[in-house]
Amino acid sequence: MKYCFGVDVGGTSVKLGLFTTDGEILDKWEIPTRKENKGEAILPDIAESLRKKIEDRKIDKGEIKGIGIGIPAPVTGDGIVKNTANLCWGYKEVNRELRELTGLDVRAGNDANLAALGEMWLGAGKGQKDMIMVTLGTGVGGGAILDGRALVGANGASAEIGHVCVNYHETKKCGCGKTGCLEQYASATGIARLARMRLAWDEEPSILRNQKKLDAKAVFDALKEGDAVAEEIVEQFAAYLGHGLANVAIIVDPAVIVIGGGVSKAGDILIPYIKKYFLEKAFFANTETEFMIAQLDNDAGICGAAKLMIDK
Amino acid sequence: MKYCFGVDVGGTSVKLGLFTTDGEILDKWEIPTRKENKGEAILPDIAESLRKKIEDRKIDKGEIKGIGIGIPAPVTGDGIVKNTANLCWGYKEVNRELRELTGLDVRAGNDANLAALGEMWLGAGKGQKDMIMVTLGTGVGGGAILDGRALVGANGASAEIGHVCVNYHETKKCGCGKTGCLEQYASATGIARLARMRLAWDEEPSILRNQKKLDAKAVFDALKEGDAVAEEIVEQFAAYLGHGLANVAIIVDPAVIVIGGGVSKAGDILIPYIKKYFLEKAFFANTETEFMIAQLDNDAGICGAAKLMIDK
């Protein structure tokens, strides 16, 4: 078969892509995510958008392998979502419902796991079989690929890298209710917090003190200008992240770790900092692990979704 | 095909088993592990022992699926061992060498990963697809099964649960060279250390003070007799183990965690202690994870080895 759709459902928009089964992106577009009435329109809207695309491009439905779809929630191996904070869904059988709406085969997965699969297929992890991806955005997400397949887990909740405990002495709570989660320090929000706390520590001069918006980007921009206080903040962020990733690598034994999400836009300058602390805690078998910055940006999700279906 | 061999290579003896492909153990026996001359006799000895067994039982070689073999070292997906502390091997292509010696198909894996696979096939994890096994012996070993398959990893070193960092403030070194590894606290050696340190803390009376041999078994025996100091030691052990397993579960998302190794002979009394601390740090999606004591004892390795070959 020649074609496959990849769909990535987000809290505000749904990204859709038409792929060849060889990995060429033929088309990509977006539709809004309509969350009213428990998000009941989301899957029908996707089905309708795909129907139009098939019609417009005069594609023979028999040439379509199916639809892969990423959901921002745990998704079981059978495509079942138990609940989603972001989409207002309760229990939903995504594979079955979207198959009934489209007449096409469907395979659903967790969006972070599929982003990792996308980077493995067409991005930074190309050619790899064992890979971790960590997504540093507002929160910290993660995905793991082992032997070329995205991990799923018993509850569809594998590779929740943001909630690995990296500080057993933390007293403040993470959004998940636990304490000491990687997300508390290595997300964009966490980096901004580390920055505020460092600046509050003393009066050491720093260009960060003149910033209107003290966010992760400001910290990495200041680092690039040689600001010593910014470097201290980056060292602290990198220590939490590097130590956390070392603990993940001990379980997954990846060939490559891909750093994605908004924070990764700081670029390759991040890697030596993260690697230094990773090596401090890495098991001897994992010391050759390569670090790379993600390449597919917002397309990772649709790419991985298509790949999940293609590999079915 | 009807038969399969499972082989488990240890530092002092090699365990061998003849299985039906349905999971019945027809025969099991042992031979010594001859480590002299870089362990060059180990694979030929195994081949000769299997040859005799085939002859004695008058088995048609065409009815044998092959040989699964567990090695106490990282083993890549292609059956390559880079070095082993315990067997004195350097680089060894186990699949190829043993295939050439026996004329049978061979598949090698890491012994701890295969023990986990064995427990999933015929032991405590029966019927599960997503499982972690942690082996509490002289050291702490581990294996992970995801979607019914033993994780391998890029270097054949997945699920090294004993070397997850559970104490970022430890200054004493683990055998692996790092600090704060789970193995430093939750192995039989670690438990004995926690016991000595607790007794050294003050003069509180405890039946442990009269023990000739203050080992893990003595601690759990004292716990069963209601000794309060022993309970404190078990709480401390369980905190390190429960927290470490919570960090592993966040990555693997298992349905069940199986506790094996010598320490697990203490039995079900361990489970509530471990579970209490696991839940303290578990991600919300993992709170339903079940805990079980391993059932196959020393047979787990040969069972898992056979299963690896059967699933090939």
Interface residues (C-beta under 8 A of the other chain):
Chain A: P74 G77 K129 D130 A144 L146 D147 R149 L151 V152 G153 A154 N155 G156 A157 S158 A159 E160 I161 H163 V164 C165 V166 N167 Y168 C176 G177 K178 H243 A246 N247 V248 I250 I251 V252 D253 P254 A255 K281 F283 F284 A285 N286 E288 T289
Chain B: P74 G77 K129 D130 A144 L146 D147 R149 L151 V152 G153 A154 N155 G156 A157 S158 A159 E160 I161 H163 V164 C165 V166 N167 Y168 C176 G177 K178 H243 A246 N247 V248 I250 I251 V252 D253 P254 A255 K281 F283 F284 A285 N286 E288 T289
